[in-house]
Amino acid sequence: MIRDVSASFAADEVSVGAGTVLGAEFIVTPSSNEGVVETANRYGAPSLVGITTPTEAVNAFHAGADMVKVFPGGTLGPGFVSALGGPLGHIPSVPTGGVGLDNVDEFFEAGATAVGVGSAIVDADAIARGEFDTAEANARAFRTAAEAARTE
């Protein structure tokens, strides 16, 4: 939403940002930032910190992150999640970016604690047409697939 609002104005007309986010229920970051983790912990908000290497995973977890966000999950793949879990199985991993109905079960089989999904649920064209039930149906299908994968 911030990007869309910003794009609708000239750069010298409006500055758009997000403020007073202390009420967030959880924090998800695109990269590892100890300051963000520290602030999230101070306010009791679980944090999922973006990582692409085992070193980043260890550093994020030692900084106090609750879980690591394996991003981009589709590119790194279930094999990366599995390999990460070998020596670092105590660090909960949440692949995001590229997780779909066709591979969600593979991520859970590889040891993912959870998965993060966005574009696989939200069909931008359907939303533009006002067909919000499409996103709901996609979310339900994802929940069913994730639950089935977690119980196998």
MDTraj code that builds the backbone (N, CA, C; nanometers):
import mdtraj as md
import numpy as np

residues = "MET ILE ARG ASP VAL SER ALA SER PHE ALA ALA ASP GLU VAL SER VAL GLY ALA GLY THR VAL LEU GLY ALA GLU PHE ILE VAL THR PRO SER SER ASN GLU GLY VAL VAL GLU THR ALA ASN ARG TYR GLY ALA PRO SER LEU VAL GLY ILE THR THR PRO THR GLU ALA VAL ASN ALA PHE HIS ALA GLY ALA ASP MET VAL LYS VAL PHE PRO GLY GLY THR LEU GLY PRO GLY PHE VAL SER ALA LEU GLY GLY PRO LEU GLY HIS ILE PRO SER VAL PRO THR GLY GLY VAL GLY LEU ASP ASN VAL ASP GLU PHE PHE GLU ALA GLY ALA THR ALA VAL GLY VAL GLY SER ALA ILE VAL ASP ALA ASP ALA ILE ALA ARG GLY GLU PHE ASP THR ALA GLU ALA ASN ALA ARG ALA PHE ARG THR ALA ALA GLU ALA ALA ARG THR GLU".split()
xyz = np.array([
    [0.0826, -0.1184, 0.0000],
    [0.0000, 0.0000, 0.0000],
    [0.0869, 0.1246, 0.0000],
    [0.1963, 0.1190, 0.0770],
    [0.2859, 0.2342, 0.0822],
    [0.3430, 0.2616, -0.0559],
    [0.3863, 0.1578, -0.1249],
    [0.4433, 0.1733, -0.2590],
    [0.3388, 0.2312, -0.3534],
    [0.2141, 0.1818, -0.3482],
    [0.1093, 0.2302, -0.4369],
    [0.0767, 0.3769, -0.4113],
    [0.0660, 0.4136, -0.2847],
    [0.0373, 0.5534, -0.2517],
    [0.1533, 0.6422, -0.2957],
    [0.2746, 0.5997, -0.2682],
    [0.3922, 0.6778, -0.3084],
    [0.3971, 0.6971, -0.4589],
    [0.3643, 0.5927, -0.5330],
    [0.3701, 0.5992, -0.6792],
    [0.2659, 0.6929, -0.7386],
    [0.1603, 0.7208, -0.6623],
    [0.0550, 0.8061, -0.7155],
    [0.0847, 0.9553, -0.6988],
    [0.1984, 0.9900, -0.6384],
    [0.2381, 1.1289, -0.6195],
    [0.3792, 1.1503, -0.6715],
    [0.4086, 1.2740, -0.7080],
    [0.5457, 1.3081, -0.7451],
    [0.6320, 1.3025, -0.6195],
    [0.7594, 1.2674, -0.6373],
    [0.8505, 1.2501, -0.5236],
    [0.8612, 1.3752, -0.4375],
    [0.8477, 1.4925, -0.4974],
    [0.8607, 1.6153, -0.4191],
    [0.7288, 1.6622, -0.3581],
    [0.6188, 1.5899, -0.3835],
    [0.4883, 1.6279, -0.3300],
    [0.4588, 1.5659, -0.1944],
    [0.4913, 1.4376, -0.1795],
    [0.4499, 1.3630, -0.0607],
    [0.5585, 1.2638, -0.0208],
    [0.5780, 1.2494, 0.1084],
    [0.6629, 1.1432, 0.1616],
    [0.5720, 1.0462, 0.2358],
    [0.5841, 0.9187, 0.2059],
    [0.4966, 0.8188, 0.2654],
    [0.5806, 0.7195, 0.3445],
    [0.5338, 0.6857, 0.4628],
    [0.6053, 0.5900, 0.5465],
    [0.5085, 0.5211, 0.6397],
    [0.5625, 0.4416, 0.7281],
    [0.4820, 0.3741, 0.8292],
    [0.5346, 0.4158, 0.9651],
    [0.4461, 0.4570, 1.0500],
    [0.4874, 0.5008, 1.1825],
    [0.4086, 0.4314, 1.2910],
    [0.4591, 0.4409, 1.4121],
    [0.3953, 0.3832, 1.5289],
    [0.3586, 0.2378, 1.5047],
    [0.4589, 0.1588, 1.4714],
    [0.4344, 0.0176, 1.4456],
    [0.4599, -0.0677, 1.5692],
    [0.4584, -0.0061, 1.6850],
    [0.4854, -0.0792, 1.8081],
    [0.3767, -0.1797, 1.8426],
    [0.2607, -0.1677, 1.7799],
    [0.1526, -0.2611, 1.8076],
    [0.1548, -0.3842, 1.7191],
    [0.2575, -0.3996, 1.6391],
    [0.2637, -0.5143, 1.5481],
    [0.2636, -0.6451, 1.6275],
    [0.1920, -0.7446, 1.5767],
    [0.1856, -0.8745, 1.6430],
    [0.3080, -0.9592, 1.6129],
    [0.3744, -0.9333, 1.5005],
    [0.4993, -0.9999, 1.4668],
    [0.5711, -0.9150, 1.3638],
    [0.7012, -0.9393, 1.3486],
    [0.7844, -0.8636, 1.2568],
    [0.8481, -0.9613, 1.1584],
    [0.8430, -0.9288, 1.0299],
    [0.9093, -1.0074, 0.9266],
    [1.0029, -0.9131, 0.8528],
    [1.1296, -0.9516, 0.8427],
    [1.2268, -0.8650, 0.7768],
    [1.2801, -0.9309, 0.6495],
    [1.3215, -0.8496, 0.5524],
    [1.3795, -0.9062, 0.4309],
    [1.5246, -0.9493, 0.4499],
    [1.5870, -0.8996, 0.5556],
    [1.7278, -0.9311, 0.5815],
    [1.7502, -0.9337, 0.7320],
    [1.8709, -0.9679, 0.7697],
    [1.9043, -0.9784, 0.9112],
    [1.9502, -0.8437, 0.9643],
    [1.8808, -0.7948, 1.0669],
    [1.9148, -0.6672, 1.1278],
    [1.8973, -0.6814, 1.2790],
    [2.0087, -0.6804, 1.3511],
    [2.0027, -0.7027, 1.4959],
    [1.9202, -0.5970, 1.5685],
    [1.9219, -0.4738, 1.5197],
    [1.8444, -0.3676, 1.5832],
    [1.6952, -0.3930, 1.5762],
    [1.6489, -0.4450, 1.4642],
    [1.5072, -0.4774, 1.4492],
    [1.4696, -0.5911, 1.5441],
    [1.5560, -0.6924, 1.5517],
    [1.5303, -0.8052, 1.6415],
    [1.5260, -0.7569, 1.7862],
    [1.6198, -0.6733, 1.8239],
    [1.6242, -0.6199, 1.9600],
    [1.4964, -0.5425, 1.9935],
    [1.4508, -0.4609, 1.8994],
    [1.3286, -0.3827, 1.9225],
    [1.2067, -0.4744, 1.9307],
    [1.1995, -0.5724, 1.8426],
    [1.0877, -0.6669, 1.8466],
    [1.0839, -0.7386, 1.9811],
    [1.1994, -0.7830, 2.0279],
    [1.2056, -0.8513, 2.1577],
    [1.1655, -0.7593, 2.2718],
    [1.2073, -0.6347, 2.2646],
    [1.1734, -0.5382, 2.3699],
    [1.0227, -0.5251, 2.3851],
    [0.9500, -0.5309, 2.2719],
    [0.8058, -0.5109, 2.2762],
    [0.7268, -0.6418, 2.2666],
    [0.7956, -0.7540, 2.2782],
    [0.7275, -0.8827, 2.2820],
    [0.6683, -0.9267, 2.1493],
    [0.7229, -0.8780, 2.0394],
    [0.6733, -0.9172, 1.9074],
    [0.7665, -1.0228, 1.8477],
    [0.7164, -1.1398, 1.8167],
    [0.8012, -1.2411, 1.7536],
    [0.8616, -1.1875, 1.6235],
    [0.9841, -1.2299, 1.5928],
    [1.0492, -1.1820, 1.4719],
    [1.0919, -1.2983, 1.3829],
    [1.0684, -1.2810, 1.2543],
    [1.1126, -1.3734, 1.1505],
    [1.2111, -1.2950, 1.0660],
    [1.3375, -1.3318, 1.0730],
    [1.4450, -1.2540, 1.0128],
    [1.4922, -1.3198, 0.8837],
    [1.4985, -1.2418, 0.7763],
    [1.5383, -1.2923, 0.6463],
    [1.6830, -1.3376, 0.6413],
    [1.7040, -1.4595, 0.5864],
    [1.8396, -1.5150, 0.5735],
    [1.8510, -1.5894, 0.4409],
    [1.9768, -1.6026, 0.3932],
    [2.0032, -1.6869, 0.2764],
    [2.1249, -1.7767, 0.2975],
    [2.1852, -1.7679, 0.4154],
    [2.3018, -1.8522, 0.4438],
    [2.2926, -1.9069, 0.5858],
    [2.3625, -2.0165, 0.6124],
    [2.3669, -2.0686, 0.7492],
    [2.4255, -1.9674, 0.8479],
    [2.5251, -1.8928, 0.8065],
    [2.5853, -1.7924, 0.8955],
    [2.4830, -1.6876, 0.9350],
    [2.4049, -1.6408, 0.8374],
    [2.3011, -1.5432, 0.8691],
    [2.1972, -1.6035, 0.9635],
    [2.1644, -1.7306, 0.9443],
    [2.0675, -1.7972, 1.0322],
    [2.1184, -1.8012, 1.1757],
    [2.2434, -1.8405, 1.1937],
    [2.3021, -1.8463, 1.3282],
    [2.3073, -1.7083, 1.3899],
    [2.3531, -1.6101, 1.3141],
    [2.3629, -1.4735, 1.3677],
    [2.2269, -1.4184, 1.4065],
    [2.1257, -1.4414, 1.3233],
    [1.9913, -1.3927, 1.3538],
    [1.9365, -1.4590, 1.4794],
    [1.9566, -1.5901, 1.4904],
    [1.9060, -1.6637, 1.6062],
    [1.9782, -1.6204, 1.7337],
    [2.1078, -1.6016, 1.7248],
    [2.1849, -1.5555, 1.8415],
    [2.1454, -1.4132, 1.8811],
    [2.1001, -1.3337, 1.7838],
    [2.0558, -1.1973, 1.8135],
    [1.9187, -1.1969, 1.8814],
    [1.8506, -1.3130, 1.8788],
    [1.7213, -1.3224, 1.9458],
    [1.6025, -1.3406, 1.8535],
    [1.6256, -1.3605, 1.7226],
    [1.5143, -1.3849, 1.6308],
    [1.4439, -1.5138, 1.6712],
    [1.3132, -1.5146, 1.6597],
    [1.2356, -1.6330, 1.6952],
    [1.2439, -1.7406, 1.5873],
    [1.2478, -1.6967, 1.4622],
    [1.2561, -1.7871, 1.3479],
    [1.3368, -1.7177, 1.2397],
    [1.3835, -1.7962, 1.1429],
    [1.4498, -1.7362, 1.0283],
    [1.3615, -1.7535, 0.9052],
    [1.3533, -1.6477, 0.8278],
    [1.2763, -1.6463, 0.7038],
    [1.3718, -1.6829, 0.5909],
    [1.3584, -1.8041, 0.5389],
    [1.4434, -1.8495, 0.4295],
    [1.3901, -1.7852, 0.3018],
    [1.4660, -1.6889, 0.2500],
    [1.4207, -1.6126, 0.1334],
    [1.5335, -1.5954, 0.0339],
    [1.5079, -1.6173, -0.0907],
    [1.3833, -1.6625, -0.1531],
    [1.3704, -1.8150, -0.1478],
    [1.2650, -1.8601, -0.0828],
    [1.2454, -2.0026, -0.0619],
    [1.2376, -2.0820, -0.1905],
    [1.1696, -2.0282, -0.2915],
    [1.1564, -2.0996, -0.4174],
    [1.2896, -2.1194, -0.4871],
    [1.3778, -2.0229, -0.4761],
    [1.5097, -2.0319, -0.5383],
    [1.6012, -2.1226, -0.4571],
    [1.6033, -2.1035, -0.3262],
    [1.6889, -2.1859, -0.2406],
    [1.6367, -2.3289, -0.2337],
    [1.5050, -2.3441, -0.2303],
    [1.4421, -2.4750, -0.2385],
    [1.4376, -2.5536, -0.1097],
    [1.3561, -2.6605, -0.1107],
    [1.3449, -2.7487, 0.0054],
    [1.4777, -2.8110, 0.0453],
    [1.5655, -2.8357, -0.0516],
    [1.6959, -2.8937, -0.0210],
    [1.7768, -2.8050, 0.0713],
    [1.7669, -2.6728, 0.0529],
    [1.8373, -2.5801, 0.1409],
    [1.7799, -2.5874, 0.2819],
    [1.6470, -2.5925, 0.2919],
    [1.5827, -2.6020, 0.4234],
    [1.6285, -2.7289, 0.4944],
    [1.6336, -2.8382, 0.4221],
    [1.6779, -2.9646, 0.4793],
    [1.8236, -2.9579, 0.5233],
    [1.9084, -2.9037, 0.4372],
    [2.0506, -2.8927, 0.4706],
    [2.0722, -2.8008, 0.5899],
    [1.9976, -2.6918, 0.5962],
    [2.0073, -2.5987, 0.7085],
    [1.9679, -2.6680, 0.8386],
    [1.8649, -2.7516, 0.8297],
    [1.8154, -2.8202, 0.9481],
    [1.9088, -2.9263, 1.0015],
    [2.0009, -2.9740, 0.9177],
    [2.0959, -3.0746, 0.9654],
    [2.1707, -3.0252, 1.0877],
    [2.2628, -2.9319, 1.0712],
    [2.3384, -2.8832, 1.1862],
    [2.2650, -2.7762, 1.2667],
    [2.1606, -2.7166, 1.2072],
    [2.0929, -2.6049, 1.2739],
    [1.9447, -2.6334, 1.2954],
    [1.9134, -2.7570, 1.3258],
    [1.7750, -2.7967, 1.3446],
    [1.7046, -2.7279, 1.4599],
    [1.7803, -2.6663, 1.5490],
    [1.7204, -2.5941, 1.6616],
    [1.6687, -2.4557, 1.6203],
    [1.7005, -2.4134, 1.4973],
    [1.6556, -2.2826, 1.4486],
    [1.5331, -2.3032, 1.3597],
    [1.4167, -2.2562, 1.4027],
    [1.2957, -2.2727, 1.3217],
    [1.3075, -2.1949, 1.1906],
    [1.2767, -2.2619, 1.0791],
    [1.2863, -2.1968, 0.9485],
    [1.1496, -2.1829, 0.8838],
    [1.1310, -2.0697, 0.8153],
    [1.0050, -2.0374, 0.7493],
    [1.0367, -1.9913, 0.6068],
    [1.0320, -2.0823, 0.5094],
    [1.0566, -2.0401, 0.3725],
    [0.9454, -1.9484, 0.3216],
    [0.9837, -1.8450, 0.2500],
    [0.8887, -1.7530, 0.1869],
    [0.9410, -1.7188, 0.0480],
    [0.8532, -1.6713, -0.0365],
    [0.8927, -1.6342, -0.1719],
    [0.9107, -1.7570, -0.2577],
    [0.8105, -1.7895, -0.3364],
    [0.8195, -1.9067, -0.4209],
    [0.7594, -2.0317, -0.3607],
    [0.6906, -2.0179, -0.2495],
    [0.6201, -2.1318, -0.1900],
    [0.4801, -2.1333, -0.2506],
    [0.4425, -2.2474, -0.3075],
    [0.3116, -2.2597, -0.3714],
    [0.2462, -2.3912, -0.3354],
    [0.1252, -2.4103, -0.3843],
    [0.0541, -2.5351, -0.3580],
    [0.1291, -2.6550, -0.4137],
    [0.2092, -2.6321, -0.5175],
    [0.2826, -2.7417, -0.5797],
    [0.4062, -2.7851, -0.5027],
    [0.4512, -2.7033, -0.4049],
    [0.5730, -2.7423, -0.3326],
    [0.5647, -2.7266, -0.1806],
    [0.4514, -2.6841, -0.1290],
    [0.4402, -2.6629, 0.0154],
    [0.4707, -2.7898, 0.0931],
    [0.4261, -2.9046, 0.0414],
    [0.4527, -3.0300, 0.1112],
    [0.6019, -3.0613, 0.1155],
    [0.6743, -3.0258, 0.0090],
    [0.8185, -3.0507, 0.0057],
    [0.8916, -2.9688, 0.1118],
    [0.8469, -2.8460, 0.1345],
    [0.9108, -2.7627, 0.2367],
    [0.8887, -2.8190, 0.3760],
    [0.7671, -2.8669, 0.4038],
    [0.7424, -2.9269, 0.5346],
    [0.8192, -3.0572, 0.5514],
    [0.8244, -3.1377, 0.4457],
    [0.9018, -3.2624, 0.4512],
    [1.0497, -3.2329, 0.4757],
    [1.0966, -3.1180, 0.4275],
    [1.2370, -3.0795, 0.4447],
    [1.2657, -3.0257, 0.5847],
    [1.1605, -3.0015, 0.6641],
    [1.1801, -2.9566, 0.8013],
    [1.1352, -2.8159, 0.8324],
    [1.0682, -2.7491, 0.7389],
    [1.0198, -2.6132, 0.7659],
    [0.9229, -2.6143, 0.8838],
    [0.9333, -2.5132, 0.9684],
    [0.8429, -2.4971, 1.0815],
    [0.7080, -2.4442, 1.0341],
    [0.7142, -2.3550, 0.9375],
    [0.5962, -2.2922, 0.8782],
    [0.6380, -2.2437, 0.7405],
    [0.5441, -2.1881, 0.6655],
    [0.5762, -2.1258, 0.5374],
    [0.5093, -1.9895, 0.5327],
    [0.5709, -1.8992, 0.4568],
    [0.5124, -1.7677, 0.4347],
    [0.4656, -1.7600, 0.2907],
    [0.3427, -1.7142, 0.2714],
    [0.2839, -1.7123, 0.1382],
    [0.2152, -1.5789, 0.1147],
    [0.2329, -1.5259, -0.0037],
    [0.1666, -1.4008, -0.0404],
    [0.1021, -1.4127, -0.1763],
    [0.1842, -1.4044, -0.2808],
    [0.1306, -1.4015, -0.4169],
    [0.0620, -1.5321, -0.4566],
    [0.0940, -1.6417, -0.3913],
    [0.0256, -1.7674, -0.4213],
    [-0.1187, -1.7658, -0.3704],
    [-0.1487, -1.6737, -0.2820],
    [-0.2846, -1.6614, -0.2298],
    [-0.3569, -1.5431, -0.2934],
    [-0.2890, -1.4310, -0.3009],
    [-0.3520, -1.3080, -0.3479],
    [-0.3359, -1.2958, -0.4989],
    [-0.4448, -1.3136, -0.5713],
    [-0.4483, -1.2995, -0.7158],
    [-0.4823, -1.1530, -0.7455],
    [-0.3813, -1.0768, -0.7875],
    [-0.3991, -0.9327, -0.8080],
    [-0.5096, -0.9025, -0.9087],
    [-0.5207, -0.9817, -1.0146],
    [-0.6259, -0.9579, -1.1142],
    [-0.7644, -0.9796, -1.0544],
    [-0.7790, -1.0851, -0.9746],
    [-0.9082, -1.1120, -0.9104],
    [-0.9427, -1.0005, -0.8119],
    [-0.8430, -0.9521, -0.7381],
    [-0.8670, -0.8419, -0.6432],
    [-0.9122, -0.7180, -0.7186],
    [-0.8461, -0.6869, -0.8298],
    [-0.8833, -0.5700, -0.9102],
    [-1.0274, -0.5805, -0.9594],
    [-1.0723, -0.7022, -0.9846],
    [-1.2111, -0.7228, -1.0281],
    [-1.3083, -0.7277, -0.9096],
    [-1.2563, -0.7169, -0.7886],
    [-1.3415, -0.7215, -0.6700],
    [-1.3789, -0.8625, -0.6295],
    [-1.3096, -0.9605, -0.6817],
    [-1.3385, -1.1011, -0.6525],
    [-1.2535, -1.1473, -0.5342],
    [-1.2887, -1.0972, -0.4181],
    [-1.2113, -1.1272, -0.2978],
    [-1.2264, -1.2724, -0.2540],
    [-1.3339, -1.3368, -0.2991],
    [-1.3532, -1.4766, -0.2635],
    [-1.2447, -1.5661, -0.3232],
    [-1.1790, -1.5192, -0.4296],
    [-1.0688, -1.5964, -0.4884],
    [-0.9536, -1.6074, -0.3893],
    [-0.9185, -1.4966, -0.3255],
    [-0.8119, -1.4990, -0.2252],
    [-0.8508, -1.5882, -0.1078],
    [-0.9758, -1.5813, -0.0679],
    [-1.0219, -1.6662, 0.0420],
    [-1.0133, -1.8139, 0.0041],
    [-1.0554, -1.8467, -0.1179],
    [-1.0484, -1.9857, -0.1634],
    [-0.9030, -2.0325, -0.1727],
    [-0.8156, -1.9464, -0.2228],
    [-0.6737, -1.9801, -0.2307],
    [-0.6155, -2.0028, -0.0910],
    [-0.6518, -1.9174, 0.0036],
    [-0.6017, -1.9306, 0.1409],
    [-0.6505, -2.0616, 0.2032],
    [-0.7753, -2.0946, 0.1795],
    [-0.8282, -2.2212, 0.2325],
    [-0.7555, -2.3412, 0.1727],
    [-0.7301, -2.3360, 0.0416],
    [-0.6583, -2.4451, -0.0248],
    [-0.5176, -2.4575, 0.0328],
    [-0.4546, -2.3436, 0.0585],
    [-0.3201, -2.3461, 0.1154],
    [-0.3213, -2.4030, 0.2559],
    [-0.4183, -2.3610, 0.3341],
    [-0.4268, -2.4120, 0.4717],
    [-0.4461, -2.5632, 0.4719],
    [-0.5335, -2.6119, 0.3843],
    [-0.5573, -2.7555, 0.3753],
    [-0.4296, -2.8291, 0.3361],
    [-0.3593, -2.7756, 0.2345],
    [-0.2341, -2.8400, 0.1886],
    [-0.1274, -2.8375, 0.2960],
    [-0.1148, -2.7254, 0.3674],
    [-0.0144, -2.7144, 0.4733],
    [-0.0468, -2.8090, 0.5880],
    [-0.1726, -2.8146, 0.6285],
    [-0.2110, -2.9053, 0.7368],
    [-0.1855, -3.0505, 0.6986],
    [-0.2160, -3.0860, 0.5751],
    [-0.1934, -3.2231, 0.5298],
    [-0.0437, -3.2540, 0.5293],
    [0.0369, -3.1595, 0.4836],
    [0.1815, -3.1803, 0.4774],
    [0.2421, -3.1929, 0.6167],
    [0.1907, -3.1182, 0.7119],
    [0.2455, -3.1199, 0.8473],
    [0.2103, -3.2465, 0.9234],
    [0.1036, -3.3146, 0.8824],
    [0.0621, -3.4362, 0.9547],
    [0.1136, -3.5633, 0.8894],
    [0.1787, -3.5513, 0.7750],
    [0.2299, -3.6716, 0.7070],
    [0.3504, -3.7266, 0.7767],
])
top = md.Topology()
chain = top.add_chain()
for i, resn in enumerate(residues, 1):
    res = top.add_residue(resn, chain, resSeq=i)
    for name in ("N", "CA", "C"):
        top.add_atom(name, md.element.get_by_symbol(name[0]), res)
traj = md.Trajectory(xyz[None], top)
